[in-house]
Amino acid sequence: MSSSLSFRLSRGVLSTISPPIPHAKSWGVGYKPTKTRPLLDMSQGVPGTPPSKALLDALSHSSSSPGSSGYCHVLGEHTLRSAFAEEMKTVYGPDIDVTQDDIAITAGCNMAFVATVMCLADPGDEIILPVPWYFNHQMSLNLLGIKTVPLYTRANEGFLPSASDCEKLINPRTKAIALVTPNNPTGATYSPDLLSKFAELAHKHKIALVLDETYRDFVDIMPPHTLFSPFQTEVSKSSWSWRFNVIHLFSFSKSYCFPGHRLGLIAASPDLLKHVTTTLDCLQICAPRPPQLALASPGLLPILRQSIQASARSLKIRHNIFRTHLPPGWTIGSQGGYFAFVRHPFVGIPAITLCQRLAEELGVLALPIQFFCDDSVESELESLGQSKMDWERWIRFSVANVSDDMVKQVCGRLHECEQHLGLTAE
């Protein structure tokens, strides 16, 4: 394609994939919806319900206040950092060792990740990501010139990463391991024991464990892990503290249903946050003030905890509906948080091909596994005893941004694949 530009673009941006969500949504443009057969979008992990009225009222008040229009501290409003350190006790337990000095507020969780890895790694350094990976993490590393080292997971093990496999990838250039749990894209939820193993591994090799817990409020068993609690892991018996190696990331978007307000969080040692201050000052100056002030309203976070728990219950019901109504031959490999990772039954048809046809011809948007890995996957799969043909058949469905009835409609249209798309299931 010809370009009107007279200058050269960076190697980082030219070698980074285009954003997958707009790519998938472009497929849906070719579908002609009707009143009885609308476009059904299960492609993006976004909340399907608006914020609670209590939060909307607080946002209205804070947004209309002249005082919210100015800058705040680069690490966020003191009142929110303090309130959220207390709120974390409802998730991880009353005895956790997290204070307001451990918390930085960012303009979304992607900003939290970028600001963190800019502190951890230089161009040419390495960060380990489980595969399938969250594409924005890999894209950010690529833009920064940091090498992504893939830690392949196995479908027959529920796409859970192996700490022993991970250790084989660590070398002097390794700066961090980055995990997402519950996982995006697979929905796999990492157990407290598994997370402790990775924390111990990071401690052993003096690298960081970056733990993105965007979907942590939607797990079945609380707490999601015990890393913030003193004396809960083997390494803690030798005076280990989570602050030595663990960097926790969180998104307010999913739990509080307001992704457009762009709030995220880093919980880490103050010794790291003083350097995060530098990266955030260059990237964002400060996170948006009105939503920070709204969430910090006295007594609001405990009230919102009730709506979060209600959303988690609704999401669990929707997962069950999806699992129950999925056509025979469509196999769920893992499921949790916002996502279900499903293998389609059509041998020899890559998921990216099927997803485009599903969007254009049946009006169903979902994301193929090809958006969550790179093209070098084949040789690695063979060494792990996994078939490339099977690997290419996995699809991510988001059950969060659709109603219960829409989930049933999606499954109904998947039933139509053989008849309307001319495909034959194995």
Secondary structure, 3 states (H helix, E strand, C coil): CCCCCCCCCCHHHHCCCCCHHHHHHHHHCCCCCCCCCCCEECCCCCCCCCCCHHHHHHHHHHHCCHHHHCCCCCCCCHHHHHHHHHHCHHHHCCCCCCCHHHEEEECCHHHHHHHHHHHHCCCCCEEEEEECCCHHHHHHHHHCCCEEEEEECCHHHCCCCCHHHHHCCCCCCEEEEEEECCCCCCCCCCCHHHHHHHHHHHHHHCCEEEEECCCHHHCCCCCCCCCCCCCCCCHHHHCCCHHHCEEEEEEHHHHCCCHHHCCEEEECCHHHHHHHHHHHHHHCCCCCHHHHHHHCCCCHHHHHHHHHHHHHHHHHHHHHHHHHHCCCCCEEEEEECCEEEEECCCCCCCHHHHHHHHHHHHCEECEEHHHHCCCCHHHHHHHCCCCHHHHCCEEEEECCCCCHHHHHHHHHHHHCHHHHHCCCCC
